[in-house]
Amino acid sequence: MEGVLDMAKVTSKGQVTIPAAIRRLLGIKTGDKVLFVEGADGSVTMRNATLDAFSEARAAFAGAAEEAGLSDERDVVDLVRSVRRERAGA
């Protein structure tokens, strides 16, 4: 078996403890969710769903800062202050 990292035993309730080395490798922390993905070849991989969601959000917002004219942290702070002033006056 190519690429085997570790093994875990399935309990009678279908539960598996993810080995510590795998949790570290995937960045899985207490409370995170894991995602099981089926490949075209029928293989199943496990991923950190929390990190996947963050990556998808980052990709969705890619370029949005430039489109809004935000080039650095100072621009973001100024934008937030402006929005807060508008809401306070409304």
N, C-alpha and C positions, 0 to 999 in steps of 0.2 A: 504494500500500500504506500504509494508515493505521497510524501508531504504530511504524514501523520504526526500530529503534535502531542496528543495526549488521548486518554480514554476515560470514559465515565460510565458508571453502572446506572441502569434505569430501575427505579423502585417499582413496587406493585401498583403505585398510583400514577405511574408514568412520569415521575419527576427525575430530574438529573441535576446534580451539582456540577456547575461549570468549573473546571479546574482553575486554580489561581493563575497559572501561567497564561491560560487562554483569556481570562478576564483582563489581565494586564495587557496582553497583546491587542485586544479589542477595545480597551479603555472602558470596560463595563464597571460601573459603580453601583452601589446599593440603590435600588429604586429605578434603575435604567430598565428599558425594555429591549429584548433581543428580537431580531427579525430573521426568519428562516426563508431563504430564497432558493427556488428551484431553478437550476440551470437547464439549458436546452438539452444537455446530455443526460438529464435525470438526476444529476448530483444536487445535493442540498448544501448550501453554505449558511453560516450563522453570522449576522452582523449586528453591530450596536445600533439599534433603531434611533436612539437619541442623536448619535452623531450623524446618521443618515439624514434625519430630518433637518438638522442644522445645515448640513451641506446643501440640501435641496433649497432651503430658504436663502442661503448665501448666493447660490446660482441664480435664483429667481430675481434677486435684487442687484445682480451684477450690472454695473453701468448706470444704475439709478442715481447714484450720487453725482456722477459726472453730468447726467442729464438735468439734474436739479441745480447744477452750478456749485456743488460742494466739493472742494478740493482738499480740505484738511479738517482737523478736529475743531478748529476755531470757527470755521464756516457752520459746522453742525451746531455748536453752542449758540452762535448768533441766530440761527434759524429757530432753535428751541425757544430762545428768549423772545423772539418776534411773535411766535405762535402764542406764547403765554400772555404777552401784552395784548394781543388781539382778543383772546378769550376773556381776559380780565375786563376789557372794555365793553364786551358784548352783554 
